[in-house]
């Protein structure tokens, strides 16, 4: 990694540099730190909104039979929980981190296209609000699952056009955000910050940005065809007119598979940034990490139909998608090996960010292995659309993406705010989360293998015990997250009262430019490009 | 990578929020309209007005900043990268509909006709269906004059060598005039720049007018509508989105033309012209794809 010479940091020229006064500051800001904060706060809010939906689902599934909600509303909840968590919480949280950290990590003054950056955020808010408004509409919000498969989704009531346009807005927002990140990384790096010196977080976002620009228009096209099939008489997904509903699934998953990597690649990046700091070693296998990320991104475009093994594809298709999918285990294995090797013989300490990161390595690997199980087409006929897949993707999203987002919060909050968080409560938050997340999702493997289908509000009595245990885990996990909310607010308001140093974590300045800047960094980090001095870590 | 000059960072932007408000109002209005709510059209008009005002305001701001020399080389590169990646996203958007055409013609329609493992399904569900292209499906979908769904309908597919071929020539010519205008700009020949742009914009709108005429023919004479099964769906979706993009391109070029008459752009600084030209060539290439895969084959 590298360091910057400090003389540039506090240098100001004579533009008007302060933020606008009052609330308007947040509406018209073009500052990457302000916009990063907006993204992160919005994502945290949506994390709790989506979380409440998850609590409703787990409450309904606590016992067999219908207890609290109608089946239609239950299906609305599974659909909206997914859409809110994917498009409202996880993706925006990583865009928020990208906004805050990428300019500081590469020695740039701000994002390359600051006005568009502002527009990306407000389009995101509008898209999510449009989606949320469907909860109060005649016919309820979309209930066909987040994949919005026709013909079922075409039975949606008034919500359908709102959901479609919400996808359009979220798509435009993501594309603008991704273009901005790519232009920033390619065009705004400080002299000396060559591509192969960039922190892994920057690398993973560069590749994620490419994925986003390639796939969001595809999703937009798919939902546009849903709209015209419903309202303008087209028959893209209607066999009577020569179309095919399975075509929608192909298009959706051409978007959907890279989409899940949009959520996991930046996760890898943050983990690769945090683990070396607390292992007090350089990242093991930096360049192999870069190539593995690129390989995973490439493979993500050619494996989509493994989501559709039971749809009735030709056998050649089944075999191709099976083998191609298995290939993903190789670059992913490289990554897991590298994280482990980074920790090997390191001087490990276990502050909260490191705890979350280690839990990520272990639990994500488990989620990866269940993925490998399902990549085997004949086996997948048993697992398909059961709670096994629910357990699988929640392992790759909750104790992976969400845990790493928590880790990132603990890791960078002191830098952002200049205050230290309460380590004791942080550790409590970690242990409660790590234990309860397994109580929540591990039993779902058993439920799925035993044949319990997903997206059904009721179930046969033989599934009762594991469902109750899973729900109890869910309630503990949900409640534990309030600790995180408390810690974030407390840290912003002063935390432990301890003034943090610039590097915050021991020797962190060897690992990233951001730790050579003041805590909190000035409103404008650089006004002229800093000089990057290579240091011993990479 | 950066060089050692001061950065340019714009502050306190109001247009992005206004743009968002305009877009959301328009889309919420459209959704309401589709649901049969009376407030829909009003909202759409309000949103459109906000959006147009925003475009005028934001363009004026940007071109003023550009002409006053506020943008250094680094900003220029950011803008160019932004435009290139935006065009890449547009390519992916069109790829969806080309992919749909490919999938239906080569896979799903033959399957409906009994190919592969579909023989028994065809015998049971659509025994009389013959998988040929163009098709409006086993049920022969169509719409009557009142817009109601009909079955067993007949339609005439769009030929390639009449208006579509003329339109191909028009768009190719407009690509040439656009490049001619660019040469004028580079040679500081303002007259050539303006004439070239006028020709390009005029050819662009002529294309759109011919396309509108073709649609009118299709709907009134040929029984070919959006509701004519998968052929009508893919035909109108592909050509419709393309025509929409020609309109956007022509509007961008009109703004560039207007700025050219005001003396904007220098040989070494004319990002807006370049972006418009790139976009125009992109629209041109998409049309060539359409001409081959939708009209010819």
Interface residues (C-beta under 8 A of the other chain):
Chain A: X13 X15 X16 X17 X20 X27 X28 X29 X30 X107 X108 X109 X110 X112 X113 X114 X115 X116 X118 X119 X122 X123 X126 X130 X158 X161 X162 X164 X165 X168 X169 X172 X175 X178 X179 X180 X182 X183 X186 X187 X188 X189 X190 X191 X193 X194 X213 X214 X215 X216 X217 X218 X220 X221 X222 X225 X227 X228 X231 X232 X233 X234 X235 X236 X238 X239 X240 X241 X242 X243 X244 X246 X247 X250 X251 X312 X314 X524 X526 X527 X528 X529
Chain B: X1 X2 X3 X4 X5 X6 X7 X9 X10 X11 X12 X13 X14 X15 X16 X17 X19 X20 X23 X24 X27 X28 X30 X31 X34 X35 X74 X77 X78 X79 X81 X82 X85 X86 X88 X89 X90 X92 X93 X95 X96 X97 X99 X100 X103 X104 X107 X108 X109 X111 X112 X116 X117 X135 X136 X137 X138 X139 X141 X143 X149 X225 X226 X227 X228 X229 X230 X231 X232 X233 X234 X236 X237
